[in-house]
Amino acid sequence: MLLSGPFEKFVESSPVSVMMRGIVENLFHPERLERLFEETAVTQYTRTLPFSTVAEVMGEVVFNVNPTVNAALKDRVETLPVSISGFYQKLNRIEPNVSAVLVRDSAVQLAPGIRRLGLRITLAARLQHPDSRWKPLRSHRTSPAGNPL
């Protein structure tokens, strides 16, 4: 396996970080974003600034790599295919339906993992605290999350 030595040590010390990075990279893969944009956008189009670049800049702000969109743009001013003003114009004109499809498709992609992860968290909580955590819920048929007790 490529990078097996150093990578395995990191996986052992921080498996959730590695898993989350893989999930985020897969969800926001440029080809996937461009496909969703092309299939969904009605009035917008890609001439020089790909939608994936806009999403990448926004991701840097969301994941706190950069504190603001402007800071993220200044970091990449040399490689940005448009002016900062042109970037903001594209950002301000993103159709709401494009965002909705991105969220919906991401939810579909993540659903199986979320279901399995939720089940594992519930089971782990039950095993760690079999009585104290669940006693207040004993009078109910199901827990608030809808899982049978």
N, C-alpha and C positions, 0 to 999 in steps of 0.2 A: 504494500500500500504506500502511496506517495505521502511523504511527511510522517510516516508511521511512528517513529520514535517521539519527536517533540509533540506531535498531534495527539498521540495516545496519552501522554502525560497531562496535556491540557484537558482532554476529554475526561480523564479520571478525576481531575481536581475541580472541574467546572462543567459538568455535562449539560446542565440546563442552559448555560450561556451558548454552548456550541449548538445545541438543538434550536434555540431561538434564532441564532444568526442564520442557520440553514433555512428555517421557516421564512424569515423575513426576506432573505435573498431570493427564495423561490417565489414568494408572493409578489415581489416587486422587480422581478426579472424584466429587463427592458423589452425583450420580444413579447412577453405576455402583456405588458402595459400598452405597447404599440398596437397589438392586435385588438385589445379591448377598446382602445381609443378609435381605431379605424372602423370597427364594427358599430360603434355607438354614436360618435360625433355626427351632428347634422350640419352645423354651420362652420365648425372649425375644421382645420386641415393642418397637415404638417408640410411646411415649406423648408425651413432651416432649423427650427427648434423642435426637436422631438418631445412628445408628451412625457416620455420616460425621463428626460432631463428635468422637466418641471417637477415630476414626482420625486426624483432623486434629491433635488434641492429642498423640497418640502420635507422629505424624510430626514434630512440632516437637521432641520429645525425641530421636527417632532421628536427625534431621538436625542436631542440636545447636543449634537455635534457642533452646531453653530447656534448662537442665541437668537438670530433673526434671519429672515430671508436675505436682507441686504448683506449681512456678514457672510452668508454662504455664497452669495454671488460675487462678492469681492475676493473670496478665496479662489474662485475659478474664472475670474475675469479674462484671463489669457486664453482659456479653452472654450468659453461660452460662444456659441455660434451667432448670437445676436447681442445687441446692446442690453444694458440693464433695464432700460425703459421698455425695450421690446419684450424682455422676459416678463415684466410686470403686466404688459398688455395681454400676453398669452395667458398668464395666471388669472387675471381678472375676467377673462372671457371663457374660462372653462365652463362648459355647459353642465348644469346640475345633474343631468342624466348620466354624464360620463362618470362623475363621482359616485352616483348611486350604483351604477353597474360595477364599478371597481369594488365597492364595499360588498355588494351582493355576491359577486364572484369570489371574493376573498372569503366570505363566510361559507360558501359552498366548499371551497378548497379546504378550509380549516375544520369544518364540522366533524368529520370522523375523529380527528385527533382531539378536539375539544371534548367530545363525548367520552372518549377513552380516558383522557386526562381527568375529567370530572369524576369518573367512576373510580379511578385510582386514588384521587384525593379523598373521596368519600370513604373508600375502604381503608385507607391509611389512617384516617381520623378515627374510624370505628375500632381499628386494631390498637391504636395508641391509647385511646380513652373509651373503652367499651361501655362504661356505665355513666361516668360523670358528664360526658359531652351530650349524651342522648336522653338522659332522664327527663328533662323538661318536655321532651317531645313524645314521651311514652303515651300520653293521652290522645295523641293524634294518630290517624292511620298512616299518614305519610309525613315526611319532613317537609319543610317549606320549599325545598327544591324539587319536590315531587318524587323523591326516591323512597321506596318502601323501607320501613324500619325493620 
